[in-house]
Amino acid sequence: MSRFTGDGPAGGRPIALRRSLRWAMVKAAVAGTVMVALAFLIPLGLMVQQTARDRAFTAAERQAAAIGPALAITTDQDAVARALASTDAGAQDRIAVHLPAGAVVGEGRVAAVDLSAAVEHGRAGTVRAPGGFALLQPFAVDNGQVAVVEVYVADGDLTRGVGTAWLVLSGVALALVALSVVVADRMGGRIVMSARRLAGAARSLGSGNLTVRVPVTGKAATGAPEELIEAGHAFNAMADRVVRLLAAERELAADLSHRLRTPLTVLRLNAASLGDGDAADATRHAVEQLEREVDQIIRTARRDPEDAPPVVLGCDAVDVIRERVGFWSALAEDEGRAWQLAGAERPAPVPVQRGDLAAAVDALLGNVFRHTAIGTAFSVDLLVTESSVIVLVGDAGPGFTDPATAIERGAGHGGEGSTGLGLDIVRKLAEATGGDVALGRSAVLGGAEIRLRLQTRSEAAPLPRQSRRRLTRRN
């Protein structure tokens, strides 16, 4: 089981996505917790504020009630003053008694109109006073008269403890938000790790590691959502399917190549009986090369991808083109074809394997011999720029009727015996380097021309504007 966690250039975007997912979950948790906290804490805070206010007025009522028994016994100012001094409010100069005769014991703070209203209604009430409120409590005294006890309540008493309560509630709200962030981050971390393992396994499989699988059981899958576990099962099933298909493809390629051995053996025996001569030697050489290629295909198809030797990219395009043109020149002379090779003076390194470039050149030259009449001339030109190597293969034949269709893979537009894969092989080789293949008409010979551009640097450079000087010509 692979637990690929590749960071770095390939893993930079998944890391950014991982942070984005975690941050989204944290923001959702914070938003939900804040809304719930506000829904509960704001009413609770208002209730605390109202409780503090009620507590202050209840205390004032108790202070006023403590004076009632004394007023029921006597209205003597000295006796009333001693009763006031025995209370907490009296010690703080917050209580006063308004006697029926108009005398006031203590410090009165309310207006006469408020006192008259309290006497008239005969029940307790609160009125506004400087810096706070005053509780007015009327009591019946001798001769049916009424005395009013005034208890002062400052504004600070109405909010005492409210600030502390709000701070505590705010602290509780912040603690809830922090707890929700931690929980959301932990949950998001598990989801992200599961998604990260799935993405890493996909990248690893895409890079050629066919043994990679996503852990869907055990500790690695703990906490993963059911959807991601199901995606992991689907990925593992897909990877197993890919392995089976590749194995079947390799076996099929090996079997098909092995079937060629019988006709190759007959061809080799027939070539051995041709006798001497350049044509006979070229035929035997071609048969030997075909046998080597078939053997190489069988060995490659049977080989385990993990046991394959490391591929070394890079070869000299000039050396390869000279060799392949030299090979095809013998057949060209037999068919009376004039041919030309130009631009092969100095080395031209390209980032492809020698065998792949040779196969591409053979495909281009083979098209000339296969799809033009005997005696048709052809040319091979090599152009080297700062960022690319360009191979031009032209002929004096009729050219392409539909260049866009001719390059389609497997289309087989070349007539009988054509598979349509030759130009596709050339195209894939060019695109592997960042280059391309273009089909057109030869400005020199008048027939078809195929341009193979192999990119040697990452930045593209403009094509050189120069004439193609013929270096070699053979008839």
CORGIFEN-V170639 format. One record per backbone hydrogen bond with DSSP energy under -1.0 kcal/mol. NH is the residue of the N-H (numbers start at 1). CO is the residue of the C=O. E is the energy in kcal/mol with one decimal. If there is no record, write none. Layout:
<<NH,CO,E> <NH,CO,E>>
This chain:
<<2,213,-1.2> <15,11,-1.9> <16,12,-2.0> <17,13,-2.6> <18,14,-2.6> <19,15,-2.5> <20,16,-2.2> <21,17,-2.6> <22,18,-2.4> <23,19,-2.7> <24,20,-2.3> <25,21,-2.2> <26,22,-2.5> <27,23,-2.6> <28,24,-2.2> <29,25,-2.3> <30,26,-2.8> <31,27,-2.7> <32,28,-2.4> <33,29,-2.6> <34,30,-2.7> <35,31,-2.1> <36,32,-2.2> <37,33,-2.9> <38,34,-2.7> <39,35,-2.2> <40,36,-1.5> <41,37,-3.6> <42,38,-1.5> <44,40,-1.6> <45,41,-2.9> <46,42,-2.4> <47,43,-2.2> <48,44,-2.1> <49,45,-2.1> <50,46,-2.3> <51,47,-2.3> <52,48,-2.1> <53,49,-1.7> <54,50,-2.6> <55,51,-2.4> <56,52,-1.9> <57,53,-2.0> <58,54,-2.3> <59,55,-2.1> <60,56,-1.7> <61,57,-2.2> <62,58,-1.9> <63,59,-2.0> <64,60,-2.3> <65,61,-2.4> <66,62,-1.5> <67,64,-1.1> <71,67,-2.0> <72,68,-1.8> <73,69,-1.0> <74,70,-2.3> <80,76,-2.7> <81,77,-2.5> <82,78,-2.3> <83,79,-2.0> <84,80,-2.4> <85,81,-2.3> <86,82,-1.1> <87,84,-1.7> <91,87,-1.9> <92,88,-1.0> <93,90,-1.6> <94,89,-3.0> <96,150,-2.6> <97,105,-2.7> <98,148,-3.4> <99,103,-2.7> <102,99,-1.7> <105,97,-2.9> <115,111,-1.6> <116,112,-2.5> <117,113,-1.9> <118,114,-2.0> <119,115,-2.4> <120,116,-2.5> <121,117,-2.5> <122,118,-2.1> <125,136,-1.6> <127,134,-2.2> <129,132,-2.4> <132,129,-2.3> <133,153,-3.3> <134,127,-2.7> <135,151,-3.1> <136,125,-3.2> <137,149,-2.8> <139,147,-3.4> <141,145,-3.3> <145,142,-1.7> <147,139,-3.0> <148,98,-2.2> <149,137,-2.9> <150,96,-3.6> <151,135,-2.4> <152,94,-3.8> <153,133,-3.5> <155,131,-2.1> <162,159,-1.6> <165,161,-2.1> <166,162,-2.6> <167,163,-2.3> <168,164,-2.5> <169,165,-2.6> <170,166,-2.6> <171,167,-2.6> <172,168,-2.4> <173,169,-2.4> <174,170,-2.7> <175,171,-2.4> <176,172,-2.4> <177,173,-2.4> <178,174,-2.8> <179,175,-2.5> <180,176,-2.5> <181,177,-2.3> <182,178,-2.3> <183,179,-2.5> <184,180,-2.8> <185,181,-2.7> <186,182,-2.4> <187,183,-2.7> <188,184,-3.1> <189,185,-2.6> <190,186,-1.8> <191,187,-2.0> <192,188,-3.1> <193,189,-2.6> <194,190,-2.0> <195,191,-2.5> <196,192,-3.0> <197,193,-2.4> <198,194,-2.1> <199,195,-2.7> <200,196,-2.9> <201,197,-2.5> <202,198,-2.1> <203,199,-2.4> <204,200,-2.6> <205,201,-2.7> <206,202,-2.4> <207,203,-1.6> <208,205,-1.4> <209,204,-2.3> <210,208,-1.2> <222,219,-1.2> <224,221,-1.8> <229,225,-2.1> <230,226,-2.6> <231,227,-2.2> <232,228,-2.4> <233,229,-2.3> <234,230,-2.3> <235,231,-2.5> <236,232,-2.6> <237,233,-2.4> <238,234,-2.3> <239,235,-2.8> <240,236,-2.5> <241,237,-2.2> <242,238,-2.6> <243,239,-2.4> <244,240,-2.3> <245,241,-2.7> <246,242,-2.7> <247,243,-2.4> <248,244,-2.6> <249,245,-2.5> <250,246,-2.7> <251,247,-2.3> <252,248,-2.4> <253,249,-2.7> <254,250,-2.5> <255,251,-2.7> <256,252,-2.9> <257,253,-2.3> <258,254,-2.2> <259,255,-1.7> <261,258,-1.5> <264,260,-2.0> <265,261,-2.4> <266,262,-2.0> <267,263,-2.4> <268,264,-2.7> <269,265,-2.3> <270,266,-2.5> <271,267,-2.4> <272,268,-2.0> <274,271,-1.4> <281,277,-2.6> <282,278,-2.7> <283,279,-2.2> <284,280,-2.5> <285,281,-2.5> <286,282,-2.3> <287,283,-2.3> <288,284,-2.4> <289,285,-2.4> <290,286,-2.4> <291,287,-2.3> <292,288,-2.2> <293,289,-2.4> <294,290,-2.3> <295,291,-2.4> <296,292,-2.4> <297,293,-2.3> <298,294,-2.3> <299,295,-2.6> <300,296,-2.6> <301,297,-2.5> <302,298,-2.1> <303,299,-1.4> <307,304,-1.7> <315,350,-1.8> <317,348,-2.6> <320,316,-2.1> <321,317,-2.7> <322,318,-2.5> <323,319,-2.0> <324,320,-2.5> <325,321,-2.8> <326,322,-2.3> <327,323,-1.8> <328,324,-2.3> <329,325,-1.5> <332,328,-2.1> <333,329,-2.4> <334,330,-1.7> <335,331,-1.7> <337,332,-3.0> <339,474,-1.7> <342,380,-2.4> <350,315,-2.5> <352,350,-1.4> <357,353,-2.2> <358,354,-2.4> <359,355,-2.3> <360,356,-2.0> <361,357,-2.5> <362,358,-2.6> <363,359,-2.1> <364,360,-2.0> <365,361,-2.7> <366,362,-2.9> <367,363,-1.6> <368,364,-1.1> <369,365,-1.9> <370,366,-2.2> <371,367,-2.4> <376,373,-1.9> <378,338,-2.3> <379,394,-2.7> <380,340,-2.7> <381,392,-2.8> <382,342,-1.9> <383,390,-2.9> <385,388,-2.9> <389,454,-2.5> <390,383,-3.4> <391,452,-3.1> <392,381,-2.9> <393,450,-2.3> <394,379,-1.9> <395,448,-1.9> <396,377,-2.0> <406,402,-2.1> <407,403,-1.1> <408,405,-1.5> <410,420,-1.1> <411,408,-1.3> <418,415,-1.8> <425,421,-2.3> <426,422,-1.8> <427,423,-2.7> <428,424,-2.5> <429,425,-1.9> <430,426,-2.1> <431,427,-2.8> <432,428,-1.8> <433,430,-1.2> <435,430,-2.7> <438,451,-2.1> <440,449,-2.6> <442,447,-3.1> <447,395,-1.5> <449,440,-2.1> <450,393,-2.4> <451,438,-3.1> <452,391,-3.1> <453,436,-2.6> <454,389,-3.0> <456,387,-2.9> <457,387,-1.5> <466,464,-1.1> <472,341,-1.2> <474,339,-1.8>>
